[in-house]
Amino acid sequence: MKTFVSYKQQPVDGKYDAVIIGSGIGGLATAAILAKEGKRVLVLEKHYAAGGFSHTFKRKNYEWDVGVHYVGGMDKPTRILKKIFDHITNQQLQWADMGEVYDRIIFGEKEYRFVKGLENWKQQMKTYFPAAEDGNAIDDYVDLVFKANAGSRNFFAEKVVPPAVSWLAGSLMRSKFLKFSNQTTLEVLRSITNNQELIGVLTAQFGDYGLTPSESSFAMHAMLVNHYFNGGYYPVGGSASIAESIAPVIEQAGGKIYISAEVSEIIVKNNAAIGVKMEDGREILSDIIISNAGFINTFSKLLPENIAAQTGYLKHLKTVKPSAAHLSLYIGLQHSSKELNLPKANYWIYPDNYDHDENMRNYLNDPSAPLPVAYISFPAAKDPDFENRFPGRSTIEIIGFAPYEWFARWEGTRWHKRGDDYEQLKEQFSQRLLEQLYRVEPQVKGKIDHSELSTPLST
């Protein structure tokens, strides 16, 4: 297992061709690509673990991922995402196939299985919806998904072409994608079917991008579902193996990844970013400064206020809404996945009402209303190496929505020191999430050795 360097324990040495703020997958991928071109890159991560949402954490000899629950596009070496990962890891990162079924969708007492392979998926869906008009809608839906994805290629290509090319052809390159991105998922689906049950099932992965059908862009929905048509995959060795596989590529070119390394400011001189100031006051200069800390953090916290204002982006901070907040229940069991017969496939569990928007509205207006969704993942079952690292043990994760506002009154308090009211609220949510688990995998009841709920205060 890779051990990353702590900024607090070892000083930064020498000059770097580029400094990257944040070690999420975007920052690590950028660092590795620059390293492959001979650049010496310094990656600065303020957390105690590298990898952003691809990192893992441990408790009592258990391990959980925090964001990488499954990945698509790993079925062939020619897939673009597989090619990228092979490039930035020197083909050291391996992926485990989740099997024929990657998502199991539950509405009330009914189950719908998402199977890998586009034609297999379509035929499976038509067994659930045998009416001719529903079959036609499924075909139309897949066609629209592929059209939206085809349009995305030129849309993203336009971002990197020379300005002159963008001026001449930019609107044409963007047009096919914008046709879909400017419509909601619900608008597009209602144009091909009035069957609410079918719409509910087709949008059952909405938690993967965090917005209900009436709020999400169909282009985002299309990119997500297309990503999984050929199955789900999980990194062998757990999601921490992503950063651990990328790190040697960066280091071979003389670069480093520092953890516990908080950047307080991007240094700007003569309208050019020339370095970063660390929390301890030290300045690190470089020719290239890249922020992977997110739009809001970069423009409202890291850039000097006058420089941020000059960019014109500050006004957009008022229009970018916070992402969906969530709860995550981490469960550890003193039994192996094989002993408990835990599945590799994920569960998406919903009320028996197929209207995701209505379910979400009801829940936000009344927290005691049925959970609008519970997503259940089995990392120990997905990872063939888990039993080698943690013999005789397994882990489960359950995720549900919860707005930040429900926990805002504890903002600024310390972990484990937030009071009895907070712990009681967490316990209530934990029990509700566990009820969903026991519905579909009742054999785990009474076998839980450890459980821990994270709230929007954590993520």
N, C-alpha and C positions, 0 to 999 in steps of 0.2 A: 504494500500500500504506500502510495506517494505521501511524503510529509512535506508540506509547504513551509516556506521561510516566513517567520514572523518579523515584521518591520520593527517591532519593539525590541527584538533580541539581536538582530543583525543589521548593521547599517547598509544603506544602498551604496553600491560601489560603481565607479566609472560613469561614462556617458552612454546614454541610450539614444538610438535613432528615433524611437517613438515611446510615448508614455500613454497607457490606456487606463482610464479610471473605471473600475468595475470588472469583475471576472465572471460575469454571466456569459452565456454561450456566445452572444454577439461579440463581447470583448475578447474571449478566448479564441474564437474562430478568426477574428481580425488579426490578433497577435500571431497566431500560427501561420496565417497566409503571409504576413509580412516577414516572419522568420524564414519561411521557405524561399523568400526573395532576398535573403541575406541580411535582413534588418535585425538589430539588437533591440529587443522590445522589453519594456518594464510594465508589468500589469500590477495595479494597486487595488487591493480589495479590503474594504473596511471591516468586513465580517471575519470571524475566526476560521471560516472554511471557504475554500475557493469553489467556484462553480455557479454562483447565483442560485437559481431555482433547480439546478441540476445537482446540488450538493445533498448529502445525507446527514442524518444525525443519529446518535446512539443513546440508549438508556438501558441499563441492566442487561447488557449483552444482547440487545436487540438493535436492529437498524431499520430505518425508514427513509424513503425518498420524500422530498417535499414538493416536487413539481413534475418530474418526469415519470408519469404513470404508464405511458405507452407512446410509441413513435411509429409512424407509418413510413412507407417508401423505402424499406430496407430489403425487399424481396429479390431485387436484382442489382448486380454491380453497376448497371447502366442508369439506375434511377439517380436523379440529380442530387438528392439529399444523401444517398449512400456514397456517391462520388465525392461529395464535399467532406463527409466524415472520414472517408478513407484518406483523403488528401491531408486533412489537418491532424490526423492521428498516425500517419504512416501505416495505415491499415491495421493498427493494433487494437482498435475497439471492435468487439464482437457483439452481435445482436442475436437474441433468442426469439424464435418464432412463438407467438402465443397460441398457435393452433388454428383450427378451422373457424372457431367462433371467437371474436375479439370483444364484442359488446353484447350484453344481454339486457334488453329493455323490458321493464316491468311496469305495467299500468294496472293497478288493482290486482286482479288475479290472472291477468293475461301476460304472456311473455312473447317477445319478438327477438329473434336472434340475428345479429349482423354477422354474416359469414364472409370470409376473404375470397377475393376473386370477383370482378365486376359482374360477370354473367351469373355466377353462383348467387351473389347478393340479390340481383334482380329476380331470379327465379324463386329464391327464398321469400322475398317480399311479396311476390304474387301468390304464394301459398297462403299468406295471411290476408291478402286482399284479392280474392279470385274474380271479382266482378270485372268485366271487360273494360269499363270506363276507368277503374282503378289501375288496371294493368297499363292502359294507355298513359295515364298520369305518371306512373312510375317511369315509363320509357321517356316521357317528355321531361321529367325531372332530371334524369341522368343526362339527357342531351343538354339541358340548361347548365348543369354543373360543369360539363366539359366545355361549353362555350365560354362560361365565365373564367375558367382556368386558362383557356387559350388566350383570352383577352388580357389576362394578367401578365403574360410574357412581355408583350410590347409595352404595357403600362410601366413595368419595373425597368425594362431596358431603357425607356426614355429618361430615367433618372441618371443614367451614366453616359449618355451620348454627349458629344460636344454641344455647347450652347447654340451654335448655328443650326445644327441638325434639329435640336429641340424646337427652335423658333420656326423652322420650316415644316417639320413633320410631327411636332409634339401633340397637337390636338388630335391628329389622326391616330397616333400611336396610343393615346389614352382613351379614345372614344368607346371602343368595344368593352373595355373593362368598366368604365364609368357608367355605361348603360345598366350594368348589374350592381355596381357598388352604390348607386344612388337609389336603389330600390331596397326595401326591407325584405327579409326572408319571407315574411308572411304575405306581403304583396305578391311576390313571385309565385309562391305556392298556391295562393288563392286564384291566380290566373289560370292554373291548370287543373284544380280540383276543389270541390266544396266539401270533401270528406274530411271532417275534423279529426277523426281517428288516424287517417293516413298522414295528415299534416303533423299531428302530434308525434307519430313514430318517426317520420322523416327528419324531424327537428330534435330528436331525443338526445343528441350529443351537444345541445346548445351550451351545456356547462363547460365544454372544452374551450369556448370563446367567451362565455360569461354573460351573454345578452339573450333575452327571450326573442321569439320570432318577430314580434312587432317592433323591436328596437335594433335588431342586428342587421347589418348589411348582408345582402344575399351573396355578394362576392366573397366576404369572409366565410360565410357558411359553406359556400361551394369549395373554397380552397381546403377547408377543414375536412369535409366528408370525402373529397377526392383523395386526400392524403391517406385515408384509411381503407380505401376500397380494396387494396391488395393485402390487407391484414395488419395486425398490430405486432410490434416487436419491443423487446425490453433489453437494455444494455446488460451484458453478462458481467457479473461482479457488482451490480447495482448502479444507480445513476452517478455515484461519485467517480466511477471509472471513466466517465466522459472527460472530466477535468484532468484526471490522472493520466489519461492517454494523450491528451493534447500537450500537457506540460513538457514532456521530453522534446517535442518538436520546437517549442519556444526556447528551451534551454540549450539545445544543440547549436543554436545561432548566437549564444551568449546572453540570452534574455533570462528574465526571472519573473516569478509570480510571488508577490508579497501579500500575506494576509495580515489582519489587524493593522492595516495601513490606510488610515482615513485621510482623504484629501479635503481640505477646507475651501480651497479657491483655485480657479484656473487663472494663471498669471497672463495678462494681456498687455502688450506693449506695441505701440504704433499699429493698432488694429490687427495684431497677429497674436495668436496664443503661443507663448514661448516656454511655458512650464507650468508646474503646479506647486501650490503651497500646502504642506502637510499640516495636520492638526497641531503638531508640536512646533510649528513655525518654520521648519526646514523647507527650503525651496529646491526643487528638482527641475532643471531646465532640459528642454529637448526641442528638436525641430518640428516634431509632429505630436500634437496632443489630441487624443480621441476620448470622448466621454461615452461610456456605456452605462451611465448612471440614470438614464431615463430623461425624458423631455423636461418634466417639471423640475427635477433635482438640478439638471444642468443649467436651466435658464433662470430659476428662481433662487438657487442656493450657491452654485459653483461659480458662475460668471459674475464679475462686478456689476452692480446694478446699472450703471450708466452704459456699459458695454452691452448688457442684455437688452436694454431699451433700444439701442441703436440697431439691433438685428431685426426689430419689428416683430419678434416672436412672442414677446410678453403679452400682447393682446390676445394671443391664442390660448394662453393659460386659462383665460376666463371661459373658453368654450370647450376645453378638454375636461370631460367629467372623470371623476375617480373611477377606477375599475371596480368590478363587483367584488365585494368582500366575502370572506368565507370562514367557516369553521372546519377544522380537520381533526378527527379523532384517530390517534395512533394507538394500535392495539398490539400487544405481544402475548404469545401463547407458548407454553412449554410442551409443545407437540410439533412435529414436523408437518409441513404441508401435505405430505403423502399420508401421514397418519390421520389427519383431519379431512382428507379428500377435498382440499381447497382447490377451487378452479383457477385457471389462468385468466379467463375472461373477466372483464369488468361488469359490474351491475350498474344500471341507471334505473332507480326506483322512483316512481311517480304516483300521485293519487290516481283514482280511476277516472278522473277528468282529464281529457286529452288536450285541454287548452292551457299551455304553459304560461301564457300571459295572465290569464285569470287566476291560476294557482299562485303565481308570484305576487299579484296584487293582493289577494286574500291574505297571504302570509305576511307581507309587509305592513298591512293594516292591522293584523292581529297575529302576533307571534305564536299564539296557541293553535292557529289553523294548521292543517296538515302541511308537512314539509313539502315545498314545491319540487324538490329533487334531493335524492341521496345517492351519491356516487360511491361505489365500493371497489377498492383495488386490493390485489393480493400480491404485493411485491415479492414475498418469499416463494410463492408458487411460480411467478414469472421468471425468476432468476435461477438458472440451473446451478449457479455457484453458491447460492445462499446456504444450502445445507453444509457445504464445506467450511464456510466461515462461522456459521452458527448452528452446529449439529443439534438436532432434536428440538429446534425452535422454529417459529413462523411468525409472520407479521401481517396485519391487515390495516387498511386505512379507509376511513369513511369521511366524505366531504359533503358539506351542506352550505347553503347560502345563509348569511347573516349580515345585515348592514352595519357599517362601522358605528353608526349613531347609537346602536344598542349598547355599545361598550365605551362610548366616548367619555363617560364620566370617570373612567379609570385611566384616562390618558395621562402619562407622566408618572404613573406609579411603577414600582419595581416588581419584577416577576417573583411570584410566591409571596408577595407582600401587598396584595390588593384587597384583602379583607374578605370576610365571610360572605357578604352579599355576592361578590364576584364569583367565589368558589361555588356557591349554591346555584347561580345562574349557569355556570359551566356544567355542573352535575346534571341539571335539568336537560340541557342540550345533549350531553353525552348519552343519557338514558334514551332519549328520543332517537338518536342515531343508532344506538345498539338495537333498538326494537326493529329497525329496518334490516340490520344484519341477521338477526335471529329469524326473521321471516324467510330468508332465502338460504341461509346456512345454519339451521338450528343446532347442528352438532357441536358448534363452538360454545354454546351457552354453558356456563359453569367452568370453562377451561381458560378463561382470561387471566393471565398473570400480571399484566401491566396495561394500563390505559392512561392516555394523556390527551387533553383537548387543547388545541391552539385556537385562538380567537383572532379577530382582525387587529388586535393590538400587536400580534406577532408578525402577521403578513398583511 
